[in-house]
Amino acid sequence: MGLLDESGLLYVIADVLSIVTIASCLVSKVPQIQTVRQLQSAKGLSVNGLLMELCSYTVTMLYNYTNGYAFLSYLEYPILLVQEYVLVYYVLHYESLLSKRAYQWAAVYVAVFIGFATAIIPSSLLMMLVPFTTPVGATSKVMQLIAILRSKDSQSVSLITWGISAFTNSTRIYTIMLDSGDKMLLANFGISTVLSSSVLLAAWYYKKPKKD
């Protein structure tokens, strides 16, 4: 009975962390979006990194959805995706990259997304893409880190956004261990936690006031 009580407590903690994670993700990208809009600049942000992050979020969400995992274990992804769409739009806008070609690629993205979600595109293909989410997601964060280090300017980078990213990635390690124990997802969130923390530290360092 004691073991059952302990096990039950672990799952209660997992549910609480899931709710906190989802609540955090409701606003995680909002500070970054506001910063870009206020400055009307995307300096210090990596466009390619954002697009890779978008792809990683999309595949991970679809993977969880098509496998029937507990909705609370990945609910933050639909929320993050909506915010990511808005952020990518403004970054492309201020980088003067919104063109006919950009909208064409957006249409292709929507078609593929719907195809996987409705099983028009075989889930077996999605399974082949999942292993790439870890290197793609990691690369997107590495590119953001490099962008900050090269420009030595993180004025357009939101510390709140990256702080939330590091926190939510770390909480997902715990919840996934209890829910599915999926090794690919655990590796993904473990690496993401380390890299998000690295971006946060770099952004904080280059935001410090410069002495004259």
Protein Blocks (a to p, Z undefined) as FASTA:
>chain_A
ZZmmmmmmmmmmmmmmmmmmmmmmmmmmmmmmmmmmmnopaehiafklmmmmmmmmmmmm
mmmmmnopafklmmmmmmmmmmmmmmmmmmmmmnopacfklmmmmmmmmmmmmmmmnoma
cfklmmmmmmmmmmmmmmmmmmmmmmmmmnopaklpcfklmmmmmmmmmmmmmmmmmmno
paklmmmmmmmmmmmmmmmmmmmmmmpccdZZ
